[in-house]
């Protein structure tokens, strides 16, 4: 499987750390909470390997989570700037 993300830290911008931490604290779904916590770890400088070990998932899973997190963030940014139209959930948690 090929990923369009750099290896190591910097997969998720540090500026997103507060968003992922807030959503993780409010999330009721365990799997989604783990994903958000892993993204938070990446945003503060932990490696994919670190997140993989903490959440007992494959490294590929963490890369997919990071890719999805970046895609959600990109959609949210486009929605705010008015570039994209349609319904995009961005980083809004469905249970909030």
N, C-alpha and C positions, 0 to 999 in steps of 0.2 A: 504494500500500500504506500502511495506517495502522498506527502503532505506539503502544502505550500507555506510552511512556517519555518522559521529559523530554529536550529537546535539550541537548547540551553535556555537561559533566562531571556526576558524581553518578549515572550510570546504574547503577553497581554500588557497593554500600557499601564504604567504605575498609576496614572490618573483614574483608572477604572477600579482601583482596589476598594474604594469606599462603596461603590455600587454593588460589587459582588459580595462584600462583607454584609452590607445591609440586607440584601435579598436572601442571603444564606441564613441569617438570623431569623428572618420572618417566614422562611419556607417550611411547609409542613411535610412535604414529600422527601423522604430520606435520600433517594437517588439524586433528585434535583439539588438537594442541599449539598450533597457530596460534590456534585459537579461545580456548583457555585463556590464552594470552599476551595476546591482545587484551582479554580480560576483565580480566586483571591490569592492563593499561595503563589501562583505564577506571576501575578501582578506585583507582588512585593519581593520578587527575586528568587524564589525557590525554583528548582529545576523540574523538568518533566519527570525525571527519575524519582525525585523526592515525593512529588504528588502521587505518583504511581504506587510507591511503597506505603504512603500514609493511608490511601484509600483502597489498597489491595486490588488494583485494577491493572490491566495491561498498559504499557506505555502508549500503544496506539490509541487506546481509549482517551487518555489525557490529551493527546494531540488532537483527536476529534473534538473533544470538549473545547479546547482552545480555538480551534478553527471555527466552531459554531459560535463561541462567544464573540470572536472578532466579526463574524458575519452579522450577528445580532446588533453589535455596536455600530457597524457600518450602516445598516438599515436605519437604525435610530438616528444617526447623524444626518443621513439623507432626508429622512422624514422631517427633521427639525429645520433643515435648510430649504425645504420645499422642492427638492430635486425629484423625489420619488412620490408617486401617488399610490393609493391602494391601502390595504390593511396590513400593517406590519406590527408585530408584537414587540419588536426591539428587545430590550432587556426587561420588559415588564413581566413580572412573575404572574402566571395565570391564577394563582390562588390569592393574590393580594386584592 
